[in-house]
Amino acid sequence: MKKHSLALFVLSALLVSVLYFTDPDHGASTLMIILGIASGALAVMVTHVLWKSLFDFPEMHLQNMFRKANETPEGAGLSLIAVGIVIAAMLTLFGSKAHASTVDVTKYIPANATVYAPTLVQQQRLYWVDHPAPFLLGGLVEQESCIALTYKSCWNPKAELKTSREEGAGLGQITRAYDAQGNTRMDALKALTAKYPVQLAGLSWADVYTRPDLQLRALVLQEHDSFTSILRSVPNAGVVDKLAFTDAAYNGGYGGLQQDRRKCQLIRGCDPQVWFDNVEKSCSKSTAPIYGNRSACDINRDHVKMVMTVRSVKYKGFWVKSGA
């Protein structure tokens, strides 16, 4: 391997390592970069094969064409321009693929958010008018639906997580889960529509993916329910901690949150009224990997961190635009 090729290989490996260890999505964004570049390489490969099959004749061979062109100053100049165009096209192809997955998660607002965030603002003002920080709801939708900020499911009402044991639907990933025999053991949509038959009339598993308005209404109602329960159970907590508890309950269930708080109570120096650096560090959920190397405990703690401190602030503008 030539020295410059080896240097490029080492530099690429170092860059991938830096991207991975600074990845706010625990490797997901880095993987999207690699897949984007691979897609670009595949496009180049296919183009090359087609070119070879269509034009690889002696009289049309590129080397012959360039040799003839270089016989005159004008031809040599045109050859240089042609090479520049090809290089520029390839850089554009690879660069656009990489840029699409290296966006700043704290600032980049997905395209679909401009479509559905105004509906979220509307639903919040109808069903949780005194939310102390409503922009957190925007971060919640992003956390639930965006594998990566440029992925097709991001802020998409048709976003779907479906396995043999679980289905998560839409902008808020309304969930139902099954036991090993295939029987439903938990159905958040059924529970919500039973509690709010008027507000969520028309929302069912048959049409959930076509009703973004009701998906967002369900998200607001579910969050408001959790916050109301937390106001009763943790009355002395600060507002930020109450909102963090609310997010933890949205992801891992109110019962799971209470178990975490009880565990915290048993740990010396741990305050069950405070999320950050207290209940946050007393997870009672499973630590067994379920998605890659991430456990239920990892997912729940990351959910709160991303919604509360990373994803949400950029959505303030939607509330400002609408007069908040």
Secondary structure, 3 states (H helix, E strand, C coil): CCHHHHHHHHHHHHHHHHHHHCCCCCCHHHHHHHHHHHHHHHHHHHHHHHHHHHHCCHHHCHHHHHHHHCCCHHHHHHHHHHHHHHHHHHHHHHHHHHHHCCCCCCCCCCCCHHHHHHHHHHHHHHHCCCCCCCCHHHHHHHHHHCCCCCCCCCCCCCCEEECCCEEEECCCCEEEEECCCCCEEEEHHHHHHHHCCCCCCCCCCCCHHHCHHHHHHHHHHHHHHHHHHHHHHCCCCCHHHHHHHHHHHHHHCHHHHHHHHHHHHCCCCCCCCCCCCCHHHCCCCCCCEEECCEEHHHHHHHHHHHHHHHHCHHHHHHHHHCCC
